[in-house]
Amino acid sequence: MYDSVCKFLAERFSRDFANWLLNKPIELTELKPTELSLNPIRADSLIFLQSEDIVLQIEFQTSPDEDIPFRMTDYRLRVYRRYPNKEMYQVVIYLKPSNSALVYQNTFELKNLRHQFNIIRLWEEPTNIFMNNPGLLPFAILTRTDNPRETLTQIAAIIDNIPDRQKQSDISASTAILSGLKLDQQIIKQILRSDIMQESVIYQEIFHEGEIKGKKEGEKEATQKIVLNMLRNTMNINDISKLTGLSLQEIEQLNSSLNTKE
């Protein structure tokens, strides 16, 4: 969920990200991973943006990952193969505080090979940078602030003054989701207006995914209850499998749990 929101913001407000990371308020367009022959790829946390002269790669992380240095090196070489004349700026943005040494590791080394990339730990970043760019507002709550609740209140006031209704709702919904990494949901609901965020594209997308997931989980739970009733009536597991679509292994696991409870 957090990855989806971060990627949405980077794509929708690419100019604000370029202003922050490249010190250039330039327009960027998304570069599809398929253009770099990146298949398979960890597309959940990664986004490539490009202009005529530069490729900006951002990887968002909520927790440390020891594979990042290798992946960043691999991405750099693939981009060079596709665009040998373009500069490239690579950055890993850590969203959540960590004491792991991995959040400081910005180099990949092999014999006769060394590659370096950039790292941003949001909890060390000054808050004011993010308050001055609409597309960065949702990240402000994760920065170096002594009073996250007050910071969120300030963000909400700025959001209320955004004239573009769609932009307002997208930023509000993104702020609500990312704030969940630092504040209790009840506090977030008290400060941010739910009527605005519900109009957001990203809010509707995540809400829709949640509905589908909930429906599938409900269907699975109902099927398991039916199977348990069949087992209690000593029905043959092969027949149960044919009727419910569950594998023999799944039915045997349910049977074991049934025997344990009884």
C-alpha positions in Angstrom: 0.0 0.0 0.0 2.7 2.5 0.9 4.7 1.6 -2.2 1.6 2.3 -4.4 1.1 5.7 -2.8 4.7 6.7 -3.2 4.8 5.7 -6.8 1.6 7.5 -7.5 3.0 10.7 -6.0 6.3 10.5 -7.9 4.4 10.0 -11.2 1.7 12.5 -10.6 3.9 15.2 -9.1 7.2 14.5 -10.9 8.1 18.2 -11.2 8.1 18.5 -7.4 10.3 15.4 -7.1 12.7 16.7 -9.7 12.9 20.0 -7.8 13.7 18.2 -4.6 16.1 15.5 -5.8 17.7 17.1 -8.9 17.4 20.8 -7.9 15.7 21.2 -11.3 12.0 21.9 -11.6 11.8 20.0 -14.9 9.0 17.8 -16.3 9.6 14.1 -16.1 7.7 11.2 -17.7 7.5 7.6 -16.5 10.0 5.2 -18.0 8.4 1.7 -18.1 10.6 -1.1 -16.7 9.9 -3.1 -19.9 11.9 -0.6 -21.9 14.9 -1.6 -19.9 14.4 -5.3 -20.3 13.8 -5.5 -16.5 11.7 -8.7 -16.3 11.1 -9.9 -13.7 11.3 -6.7 -11.6 10.4 -5.6 -8.1 7.9 -3.1 -9.6 6.1 -2.6 -6.3 8.6 -0.1 -4.8 10.4 1.2 -7.9 9.8 4.0 -10.4 11.8 5.4 -13.2 11.2 8.9 -14.5 13.0 10.5 -17.4 13.6 13.7 -19.4 15.6 14.2 -22.5 18.9 14.3 -20.5 18.4 12.3 -17.3 16.8 9.2 -15.8 15.7 9.5 -12.2 15.3 6.2 -10.4 13.5 6.2 -7.0 13.1 3.2 -4.8 10.9 3.5 -1.8 11.6 1.3 1.2 9.7 0.9 4.5 12.3 -1.5 5.8 16.0 -2.3 5.1 16.8 -4.8 2.3 20.3 -6.3 1.8 19.7 -6.8 -1.9 19.3 -3.1 -2.7 23.0 -2.3 -3.5 23.1 -5.1 -6.1 19.7 -4.1 -7.6 20.8 -0.4 -7.9 23.9 -1.5 -9.8 21.9 -3.8 -12.0 19.4 -1.0 -12.8 22.2 1.5 -13.6 23.8 -0.9 -16.1 20.5 -1.6 -17.8 19.7 2.1 -18.1 23.2 2.7 -19.6 22.6 -0.1 -22.1 19.3 1.5 -23.2 20.3 5.2 -22.9 24.2 5.5 -22.9 24.1 9.3 -23.3 21.7 10.0 -20.4 22.8 10.9 -16.9 21.2 8.9 -14.1 20.3 9.8 -10.6 19.5 6.9 -8.3 18.1 7.3 -4.8 16.7 4.9 -2.2 14.2 6.7 0.1 13.6 5.0 3.5 10.3 6.0 4.9 10.5 4.5 8.4 13.2 4.9 11.0 15.6 2.0 11.4 18.8 1.4 13.3 20.0 -1.1 10.7 23.4 -0.4 9.0 21.7 -1.3 5.7 19.9 2.1 5.6 23.4 3.7 5.3 24.8 1.3 2.7 25.0 3.2 -0.6 27.8 1.2 -2.4 28.0 -2.1 -4.2 31.5 -3.5 -4.6 33.1 -6.4 -6.4 36.7 -6.9 -7.5 37.3 -4.1 -10.0 33.8 -2.9 -9.8 32.3 -0.2 -7.5 28.9 1.5 -7.9 27.5 4.2 -5.6 24.0 5.6 -5.3 22.1 8.0 -3.1 20.1 7.4 0.1 17.6 9.6 1.9 16.4 8.7 5.3 13.2 10.7 5.6 13.3 10.9 9.4 16.6 12.9 9.1 15.2 15.4 6.6 14.1 19.0 7.5 10.3 19.3 7.4 10.1 22.7 5.7 11.4 21.4 2.3 8.3 19.2 2.1 5.8 21.8 3.2 6.7 24.1 0.2 5.9 21.5 -2.6 2.4 20.1 -2.9 3.6 16.8 -4.2 5.9 16.3 -1.2 3.4 17.2 1.5 2.4 13.6 2.2 6.0 12.9 3.2 6.3 15.8 5.6 4.9 13.8 8.5 7.8 11.3 8.2 10.5 13.9 8.4 12.5 15.3 11.4 9.6 16.8 13.4 9.3 17.0 17.2 5.5 17.1 17.0 4.0 14.9 14.3 0.4 15.8 15.3 1.1 19.5 14.9 2.9 18.9 11.6 -0.1 17.0 10.3 -2.4 19.8 11.4 -0.2 22.3 9.4 -0.3 19.9 6.4 -4.1 19.7 6.6 -4.4 23.6 6.6 -2.2 23.7 3.4 -4.3 21.0 1.7 -7.5 22.9 2.5 -6.1 25.9 0.5 -5.2 23.9 -2.7 -7.5 25.3 -5.4 -7.5 22.2 -7.6 -10.0 19.8 -6.1 -8.5 16.7 -7.7 -5.0 17.6 -6.5 -6.4 18.4 -3.1 -8.1 15.0 -2.7 -5.0 13.1 -4.0 -2.7 14.8 -1.6 -5.1 14.4 1.3 -5.6 10.7 0.7 -1.8 10.1 0.2 -1.1 12.0 3.4 -3.6 10.0 5.4 -2.1 6.7 4.2 1.6 7.7 4.8 0.8 9.2 8.2 -0.2 5.7 9.3 3.5 5.0 9.5 3.8 7.5 12.4 0.4 8.3 13.9 -2.6 6.5 15.2 -5.5 6.2 12.7 -7.9 7.9 15.1 -5.7 11.0 15.2 -5.4 11.1 11.4 -9.2 10.9 11.0 -9.6 13.8 13.5 -7.3 16.1 11.5 -7.8 15.2 7.8 -11.1 15.6 6.1 -12.4 12.2 4.9 -14.9 13.8 2.4 -12.0 15.2 0.4 -9.7 12.1 0.3 -12.5 9.8 -0.8 -12.5 11.6 -4.2 -8.9 10.6 -4.7 -7.8 8.2 -7.4 -5.3 6.5 -5.2 -7.9 6.2 -2.3 -10.4 4.6 -4.6 -7.8 2.2 -6.0 -6.7 1.0 -2.5 -10.3 0.9 -1.2 -11.2 -1.2 -4.2 -8.3 -3.6 -3.7 -9.3 -3.9 0.0 -12.9 -4.8 -1.0 -11.6 -7.5 -3.4 -9.3 -8.9 -0.8 -12.0 -8.9 1.8 -14.4 -10.7 -0.6 -11.8 -13.4 -1.4 -11.0 -13.9 2.3 -14.7 -14.2 3.0 -15.3 -16.7 0.3 -12.3 -18.8 1.5 -13.5 -18.8 5.1 -17.0 -19.9 3.9 -15.5 -22.7 1.9 -13.4 -23.9 4.8 -16.5 -24.0 7.0 -18.3 -26.1 4.4 -15.4 -28.5 4.2 -15.2 -28.9 8.0 -18.9 -29.8 8.0 -18.3 -32.4 5.3 -15.4 -33.9 7.3 -17.5 -34.1 10.4 -20.0 -36.1 8.4 -17.1 -38.4 7.3 -17.3 -37.6 3.7 -14.5 -38.9 1.5 -11.8 -36.2 1.0 -11.5 -37.0 -2.7 -15.2 -36.1 -3.1 -14.8 -33.0 -1.0 -12.0 -31.9 -3.2 -14.1 -32.3 -6.4 -17.0 -30.4 -4.8 -15.1 -27.5 -3.3 -12.1 -27.1 -5.5 -9.7 -27.4 -2.6 -6.6 -29.5 -2.9 -6.2 -32.8 -1.0 -3.4 -31.2 1.0 -5.6 -28.3 2.1 -8.4 -30.6 3.1 -6.0 -32.8 5.1 -4.8 -29.7 6.9 -8.3 -28.8 7.8 -9.0 -32.3 8.9 -5.9 -32.2 11.2 -7.1 -28.9 12.7 -10.5 -30.5 13.3 -9.0 -33.5 15.0 -6.9 -31.2 17.2 -9.8 -29.1 18.4 -11.9 -32.2 19.1 
